[in-house]
Amino acid sequence: MRRVRAPAVLLGGGAALLLSLLWMPALLPVASRLLSLPRALTAMASGSPPAQPSPAADSGYVPGSVSAAFVTCPNEKVAKEIARAVVEKRLAACVNLIPQITSIYEWKGKIEEDSEVLMMIKTPSSLVPALTDFVRSVHPYEVAEVISLPVEQGNSPYLRWVRQVTEAASDPSTVPP
C-alpha cells in the first residue's frame, strides 16, 4: 500500500492543524471541537457557562441525546433474548443483531478468540445507565461489554422515534420491573 505524506510546510498552530485535518477527513468532528476549546476555556475563566450545542433549526434534535450502545453476546439465542427484553422494557427502541463477528481480546492473562454476536442498540443517552444495569443482570459473561457512543447527527424522524418509543422508560416512575 502506498502512503501519501503531507508536504513539509512550516505553519502556525491553527493553520497546521487545519492542513493536517484536510489529510484526515475522519478527524474533522474532533478538530471542530478542538478549535472551539479556546472559546470554552475563555468562557470558563470569565465565569460564564460554556455554550451548549444547539439543535439544528429544522430538526429539533439535540446532538448526543440518543446513543448507539454495543453489547457482545456468545450466541444468537442470548442476543435475541436480551434484545427482546430491552425493547419490551423500553430501554431501547431498536436492536440490530450482527452475527458472526470475531472478537480477539486478553482475558485473565491469555489471548482469547471467540465468535460472537454484536448487538447495536439505539436508546436515549439518558437510559444508558439503566440499559447497562439490566444487561449486566441478565448477561452470561462475567464482565459484559456495554459501551455507548452519542449520536451527533442522523435522520431526525428516526431519532425522534427512538425517543418516543422509549419515553415511558425515561420517566423513572414508569420503568417496568
Backbone as a ProteinNet text record, in pm:
[ID]
protein_1_A
[PRIMARY]
MRRVRAPAVLLGGGAALLLSLLWMPALLPVASRLLSLPRALTAMASGSPPAQPSPAADSGYVPGSVSAAFVTCPNEKVAKEIARAVVEKRLAACVNLIPQITSIYEWKGKIEEDSEVLMMIKTPSSLVPALTDFVRSVHPYEVAEVISLPVEQGNSPYLRWVRQVTEAASDPSTVPP
[TERTIARY]
83.9	0	89	63.7	142.6	92.3	181.8	143.4	168.2	78.2	90.2	125.3	225.3	265.7	230.3	195.6	167	296.5	293.1	415.1	467	598.3	659.6	658.1	560.9	546.5	537.2	607.5	601.1	482.1	387.6	267	242.5	166.6	127.3	31.4	15.7	-64	-195.4	-288	-420.8	-415.2	-330.5	-320.9	-262.1	-162.3	-102.4	-204.7	-282.1	-386.3	-488.8	-532.2	-631.7	-578.9	-454.2	-395.5	-385.7	-340.9	-328.4	-464.4	-568.3	-701.6	-757.4	-710.8	-753	-703.1	-594.3	-541	-614.2	-685.4	-756.7	-900.7	-987.5	-1124.8	-1202.6	-1168.6	-1243.5	-1227	-1123	-1098.2	-1160.2	-1233.8	-1291.8	-1383.7	-1469.8	-1552.1	-1466.9	-1357.5	-1267.8	-1202.9	-1161.9	-1095.8	-1188.4	-1313.9	-1404.9	-1419.9	-1416.8	-1424	-1295.5	-1180	-1053.3	-1041.2	-1087.3	-1077.4	-1170.4	-1278.6	-1368.8	-1325	-1223.5	-1175.7	-1131.8	-1056.3	-1017.7	-1138.2	-1247.1	-1367.2	-1425.9	-1431.2	-1487.6	-1402	-1269.1	-1180.9	-1194.6	-1208.3	-1228	-1358.7	-1463.9	-1593.5	-1583.7	-1511.4	-1496.2	-1420.3	-1314.6	-1233.4	-1314.2	-1407.5	-1487.1	-1606.2	-1629.6	-1739.3	-1870.6	-1874	-1998.3	-2003	-2122.3	-2133.1	-2092.8	-2032.5	-1996.2	-2121.2	-2107.4	-2221	-2254	-2381.1	-2427.2	-2453.6	-2431.7	-2463.3	-2611.4	-2640.7	-2781.2	-2835.6	-2961.8	-3020.2	-3029.4	-3027.7	-3044.5	-3180.4	-3186	-3306.8	-3431.4	-3420.1	-3539.2	-3563.8	-3467	-3484.6	-3531.6	-3489.3	-3522.1	-3439.9	-3348	-3266	-3149	-3129.2	-3015.4	-2903	-2791.6	-2682	-2641.4	-2628.3	-2588.5	-2702	-2825.2	-2936.7	-2980.4	-2936.2	-2957.8	-2820.3	-2809.5	-2682.9	-2699.8	-2589.8	-2582.7	-2496.5	-2555.2	-2482.8	-2448.3	-2335.1	-2287.2	-2264.5	-2317.3	-2305.1	-2269.9	-2169.6	-2138.2	-2200.9	-2244.9	-2308.2	-2243.1	-2249.1	-2183	-2250.9	-2381.2	-2452.1	-2580.8	-2647.6	-2767.6	-2884.2	-2894.5	-3003.8	-2997.6	-2882.3	-2865.4	-2890.4	-2835.5	-2852	-2999.6	-3075	-3217.4	-3294.9	-3261.9	-3331.3	-3308.6	-3184.9	-3153.5	-3216.4	-3207.2	-3263.1	-3413.2	-3484.4	-3629.6	-3661.6	-3586.3	-3613.2	-3589.5	-3481.4	-3456.5	-3559.6	-3610.2	-3714.9	-3846.6	-3879.8	-4003.3	-4003.8	-3888.4	-3878	-3861	-3863.1	-3848.2	-3715.2	-3613.2	-3478.2	-3409.4	-3471.5	-3419.1	-3534.9	-3517.2	-3619.2	-3595.9	-3470.3	-3435.6	-3302.2	-3291.2	-3164.8	-3136	-3018.7	-2974	-2878.1	-2894.9	-2803	-2710.8	-2582.3	-2482.4	-2410.5	-2442.6	-2388	-2244.2	-2184.5	-2054.6	-1944	-1929.7	-1812.7	-1707.8	-1584	-1475.6	-1417.4	-1408.8	-1350.2	-1219.3	-1115.7	-984.5	-952.5	-924.8	-907.9	-822	-770.1	-693.8	-787.8	-787.4	-871	-792.4	-772.6	-702	-565.9	-493.4	-356.1	-339.2	-448.5	-440.9	-512.2	-457.6	-523	-631.4	-754	-870	-921.2	-988.3	-1054	-1187.3	-1296.1	-1429.5	-1516.6	-1610	-1714.7	-1828	-1877.6	-1982.8	-2087	-2191.5	-2295.5	-2288.5	-2288.5	-2284	-2423.6	-2463.5	-2591.5	-2562.9	-2633.1	-2625	-2759.9	-2758.7	-2880.5	-2897.3	-3014.8	-3042.8	-3132.9	-3085.5	-3154.5	-3125.7	-3214.7	-3179.9	-3057	-2969.6	-2848.2	-2880.9	-2992.4	-3031.7	-3062.1	-3090.1	-3122.9	-3002.1	-2886	-2768.6	-2735.3	-2737.3	-2708.8	-2807.8	-2937.4	-3037.5	-3019.3	-2989.7	-2963.5	-2843.5	-2738.1	-2617.6	-2647.7	-2719.4	-2754.2	-2835.1	-2932.7	-3016	-2931.3	-2850.2	-2767.4	-2676.3	-2614.7	-2526	-2601.6	-2727.8	-2805.5	-2846.9	-2853.7	-2901.1	-2795	-2682	-2580.1	-2500.2	-2468	-2394.2	-2245.2	-2188.5	-2045.8	-2018.2	-1901.6	-1858.7	-1848.3	-1795.5	-1786.3	-1848.2	-1970.9	-2041	-1990.7	-1970.9	-1934.7	-2061.2	-2063.2	-2169.1	-2098.1	-2091.2	-2031.1	-2129	-2123.1	-2215.4	-2144.5	-2195.8	-2145.6	-2262.7	-2247.6	-2357.2	-2373.6	-2497.1	-2527.1	-2532.3	-2441	-2435.2	-2534.4	-2551.7	-2640	-2708.2	-2815.8	-2884.2	-3017.3	-3097	-3229.1	-3320.2	-3360.4	-3438.1	-3564.4	-3644.3	-3762.8	-3726.7	-3617.6	-3575.4	-3533.2	-3453.6	-3405.7	-3522	-3621.8	-3743.7	-3816.4	-3825.4	-3891.4	-3822.1	-3689.5	-3615.9	-3658.5	-3667.1	-3706	-3851.8	-3940.7	-4083.2	-4109	-4047.1	-4068.8	-4023	-3919.3	-3862.5	-3909.3	-4001.9	-4046.6	-4086.6	-4161.9	-4209.7	-4093.1	-3985.5	-3869.8	-3788.3	-3801.5	-3724.9	-3772.5	-3897.1	-3951.1	-3929.9	-3839.7	-3806.2	-3926.6	-4036.6	-4153.7	-4232.8	-4199.3	-4276	-4193.1	-4068.7	-3987.2	-4048.1	-4074.3	-4132.7	-4036.2	-4086	-3998.4	-3910.9
-116.8	0	123.9	217.2	338.2	443.3	503	605.7	743.8	835.8	972.5	1059.5	1144.3	1232.7	1376.1	1449.1	1591.2	1664.3	1771.6	1847	1908.7	1916.5	1974	2125.8	2187.5	2332.3	2380.1	2487.3	2542	2635.5	2601.5	2681.5	2707.5	2812.3	2841.7	2736.2	2726.5	2623.3	2588.7	2683.4	2655.5	2616	2683.4	2652.5	2513.8	2476.4	2342.9	2236.3	2260.7	2165.8	2151.8	2264.2	2261.3	2187.3	2215.3	2148.4	1998	1959.7	1816.1	1748.1	1820.9	1762.1	1746.3	1827.6	1809.2	1675.3	1627.8	1497.2	1384.3	1417.2	1315.2	1360	1351.5	1399.9	1335.8	1215.5	1148.9	1221	1302	1370.8	1509.6	1550.7	1684.5	1712.3	1617.5	1647.1	1674.7	1601.4	1623.4	1761	1796	1924.4	2039.7	2029.8	2140.2	2160	2049.6	2062.8	2122.5	2078.4	2131.5	2280.4	2321.1	2461.4	2548.1	2490.2	2567.7	2565	2487.1	2476.8	2610.9	2694.1	2822.8	2907.1	2905.8	2981.5	2927.5	2794.7	2734.3	2768	2764.4	2796.9	2943.7	3030.7	3172.7	3193.4	3125.5	3137.7	3089	2978.4	2925.7	3024.4	3084.7	3178.7	3302.9	3341.3	3461.2	3431.2	3303.7	3266.4	3242.5	3261.1	3235.9	3089.4	3030.6	2888.2	2865	2749.1	2719.4	2704.2	2740.5	2729.7	2583.9	2551.1	2415.1	2400.2	2277.9	2259.8	2286	2358.4	2389	2291.4	2254.2	2162.4	2229.1	2148	2201.4	2270	2381.2	2464	2386	2300.2	2231.6	2096.4	2040.9	1905	1898	1991.2	1983.6	1879.2	1812.9	1710	1774	1732.5	1778.9	1676.4	1716.8	1621.8	1550.5	1420	1339.5	1291.4	1330.6	1288.6	1144.3	1087.9	946.1	882	757.8	684.9	552.8	505.8	370.1	292.2	191.6	109.7	-23.4	-78.7	-203.5	-305.8	-426	-536.5	-660.9	-735.3	-862.5	-975.7	-1078.6	-1195.8	-1322	-1431.2	-1554.1	-1622.7	-1595.4	-1659.6	-1582.9	-1622.7	-1553.5	-1569	-1685.4	-1708.6	-1608.8	-1592.7	-1499	-1356.2	-1322.3	-1186.7	-1154.7	-1250	-1226.3	-1209.8	-1290.7	-1280.5	-1143.3	-1098.3	-967.9	-856.8	-867.8	-764.8	-749.5	-861.3	-854.3	-791.8	-828.4	-776.9	-625.8	-576.3	-431.6	-351.3	-407.4	-338	-344.8	-460.7	-473.6	-381	-363.5	-276.9	-129.9	-102.8	33.3	97.1	12.4	62.7	91.1	46.9	70.6	71.6	145.7	149.6	38.7	5.1	-91.3	-155.6	-284	-355.8	-430.2	-406.6	-482.5	-589.7	-710.9	-820.5	-841.6	-835.4	-853.2	-984.5	-1090	-1222.7	-1239.9	-1343.3	-1391.2	-1286.8	-1218.9	-1133.4	-1215.3	-1180.5	-1245.6	-1145.1	-1182.6	-1096.5	-1157.5	-1076.8	-1118.3	-1024.1	-1079.6	-998.9	-1072.1	-998.2	-1057.4	-1079.4	-1199.4	-1229.5	-1317.8	-1267.5	-1340.6	-1388.8	-1298	-1325.5	-1407.1	-1436.5	-1519.7	-1450.4	-1460.1	-1404.9	-1503.5	-1453.5	-1535.1	-1492.9	-1584.9	-1555.6	-1628.5	-1551.3	-1609.8	-1557.2	-1641.8	-1599.1	-1546.6	-1427.3	-1366.2	-1300.6	-1252	-1173.2	-1034.1	-932.1	-794.3	-735.2	-676.7	-606.3	-457.2	-390.5	-245.5	-192.5	-121.2	-81.4	70.2	115	258.5	297.5	394.4	432.9	578.5	644.3	778.1	769	865.4	864.5	857.9	917.4	916.5	775.5	681.3	544.8	450.7	498.4	410.2	349.5	423.5	357.8	246.8	268.3	164.3	45.6	73.5	-32.6	-115.8	-48.4	-117.3	-206.2	-151.8	-231	-354.7	-337.2	-450.6	-556.3	-514.4	-610.8	-685.7	-614.9	-680.9	-784.5	-758.6	-850.3	-978.3	-976.2	-1093.7	-1157.5	-1093.6	-1140.3	-1256.1	-1356.9	-1472.1	-1446	-1341.9	-1316.1	-1261.2	-1294	-1241	-1088.2	-1038.2	-894.4	-868.6	-821	-795.1	-665.2	-667.4	-545.1	-464	-343.3	-247.5	-113.5	-66.8	63.8	143.3	274.3	355.1	476.9	520.5	639.8	731.8	859.5	952.9	974.4	987.2	1013.3	1164.7	1218.5	1363	1407.5	1327.7	1363	1237.9	1257.2	1144.5	1188.6	1092	1117.2	1162.6	1288.8	1346.7	1268.3	1225.1	1146.2	1016.5	952.6	829.1	859	962.7	997.4	1038.1	1105.8	1140	1011.6	917.2	789.3	714.3	713.5	646.3	704.4	835.9	899.6	868.8	871.6	846.7	704.5	607.7	466.5	438	504.4	476.7	575.8	663.1	769.3	719.4	612.6	562.1	525.7	471.9	433.2	554.3	665.8	785.3	845.6	819.7	866.6	755.2	776.7	670.2	610.5	684.5	630.9	533.6	526.3	437.6	323	302.9	194.2	61.9	-25.7	-157	-239.1	-330	-412.1	-504
0	0	0	-84.6	-96.5	1.4	76	171.4	112.5	143.1	95.1	213.6	197.2	305.5	272.3	375.2	357.1	329.6	250.6	224.9	354.4	367.6	486.8	473.9	539.2	535.3	679.2	712.1	846.8	855.4	939.8	955.7	1102.9	1132.1	1269.4	1321.5	1454.7	1520.6	1455.8	1445	1390.2	1244.5	1165.5	1022.8	1001	1082.2	1069.3	1102.6	1207.1	1245.4	1133.9	1079.5	972.9	850.9	812.3	695.7	719.8	840	865.8	865.1	905.2	905.9	766.2	673	534.8	482.1	539.9	501.2	571.8	679.7	756.1	780.2	680.3	693.2	807.6	845.1	952	1084.9	1098.2	1224.1	1230.2	1126.9	1125.6	1244.7	1287.9	1405.6	1529.4	1545.4	1658.1	1646.1	1525	1503.2	1537	1498.6	1527.1	1677.1	1753.6	1898.9	1955.1	1900.4	1947.7	1918.6	1800.7	1763.6	1848	1903	1988.6	2134.1	2167.4	2304.8	2362.3	2289	2347.4	2388.5	2310.4	2347.8	2477	2489.9	2610.6	2732.1	2716.8	2828.9	2868.4	2768.9	2797.4	2872.4	2830	2896.8	3040.8	3062.6	3197.9	3286	3230.4	3306.9	3343.1	3256.8	3283.5	3374	3402.6	3490.2	3418.4	3286.8	3213.4	3172.5	3167.6	3133.2	2987.6	2957.7	2819.5	2733.4	2608.5	2516.1	2492	2496.2	2469.5	2320.9	2266.5	2125.5	2102.3	1998.2	1970.5	1868.4	1881.4	1784.9	1648.8	1545.4	1410.4	1404.6	1335	1332.5	1292.2	1193.6	1144.3	1209.3	1282.6	1332.2	1476.7	1559.1	1699.8	1773.9	1706.2	1769.3	1843	1966.2	2044.4	2025.9	1965.2	1942.9	2071.7	2062.2	2176.5	2264.3	2234.9	2321.1	2294.3	2182.6	2152.6	2143.1	2186.7	2180.6	2107.7	2053.8	1999.7	2099.3	2161	2258.5	2192.4	2230.2	2172	2281.6	2257.7	2352.7	2272.3	2316.5	2251.3	2332	2259.3	2320.6	2266	2342.8	2298.8	2179.9	2161.6	2050.4	2020.1	1912.1	1867	1965.6	2027.7	2122.4	2238	2297.8	2408.6	2360.7	2244.6	2190.8	2167.4	2110	2085	2215.3	2315.2	2444.4	2507.6	2506.4	2565.7	2481.6	2349.7	2260.5	2282.8	2285.8	2307.9	2443.4	2545.5	2679.7	2687.4	2627.3	2637.8	2559.4	2448	2372.7	2449.1	2504.8	2583	2703.9	2768.3	2885.3	2846.7	2717	2663.7	2701.7	2720.2	2742.8	2609.7	2500.5	2365.7	2268.2	2160.4	2055.2	1954.4	1933.6	1829.3	1862.9	1829.7	1846.4	1717.2	1661.3	1544.2	1591.8	1539.7	1571.7	1453.1	1479.5	1375.4	1406.4	1329.4	1360.2	1312.1	1365.4	1317.7	1319.1	1431.9	1446.8	1520.5	1502.6	1574	1671.2	1796.5	1898.7	1946.2	1947.4	1997.5	2112.5	2228.4	2348.1	2449.1	2545.6	2654.7	2771.7	2827.6	2943.5	3038.6	3159.9	3264.7	3217.7	3151.4	3110.6	2983.8	2915.1	2795.4	2679.5	2559.6	2441.1	2397.8	2387.4	2350.3	2212.8	2145.8	2018.7	2018.7	2004.1	2008.6	1896.3	1852.9	1760.3	1846.9	1814.7	1895.1	1804.9	1868.9	1802.3	1863.5	1778.6	1826.3	1822.7	1933.5	1940.5	1927.3	1834.8	1822.7	1868.7	1980.5	2049.6	2039.9	1991.8	1984.3	2100	2179.2	2301.1	2334.2	2407.7	2455.4	2547.2	2537.9	2620.4	2769.2	2807.6	2948.8	3000.4	2910.3	2951.7	2951.2	2908.5	2901.8	3037.7	3148.8	3278.1	3312.1	3288.8	3316.7	3222.2	3095.6	2998.6	3043.7	3085.5	3131.4	3251.4	3348.7	3467.7	3429.8	3339.7	3300.2	3227.7	3131.1	3056.4	3152.5	3244.6	3341.3	3424.2	3453.4	3537.7	3465.7	3332.6	3258.8	3168.7	3152.6	3058.4	3117.5	3036.6	3089.3	3112.8	3054.9	3073.5	3213	3266.9	3395.9	3388.3	3276.7	3252.4	3115.3	3115.4	2988.9	2927	2796.7	2725.1	2701.6	2753.1	2723.4	2706.9	2583.9	2557.6	2472.9	2485	2405	2348.5	2235.5	2168.5	2140.8	2169.7	2142.2	1992	1948.8	1808.2	1790	1712.9	1691.7	1584.7	1480.3	1369.6	1318.3	1243.3	1182.1	1124.9	1086.1	1030.9	1145.5	1143.5	1254.1	1287.8	1189.1	1225.5	1298.9	1259.3	1326.9	1470.6	1489.7	1623.1	1714.2	1657.9	1733.6	1773.9	1680.1	1706.2	1820.4	1821.9	1930.4	2064.5	2071.4	2198.1	2232.4	2132.3	2157.8	2206.2	2142.5	2177.6	2320	2362.6	2494.8	2600.9	2564.3	2653.7	2791.8	2800.3	2929.7	3021.3	2965.7	3048	3088.5	3018.8	3053.9	3185.3	3221.4	3348.4	3451.7	3550.1	3646.5	3715.5	3730	3798.2	3712	3580.6	3492.2	3434.3	3483.3	3430.4	3472	3373.7	3407.8	3493.4	3572.4	3658.9	3577.3
[MASK]
+++++++++++++++++++++++++++++++++++++++++++++++++++++++++++++++++++++++++++++++++++++++++++++++++++++++++++++++++++++++++++++++++++++++++++++++++++++++++++++++++++++++++++++++++

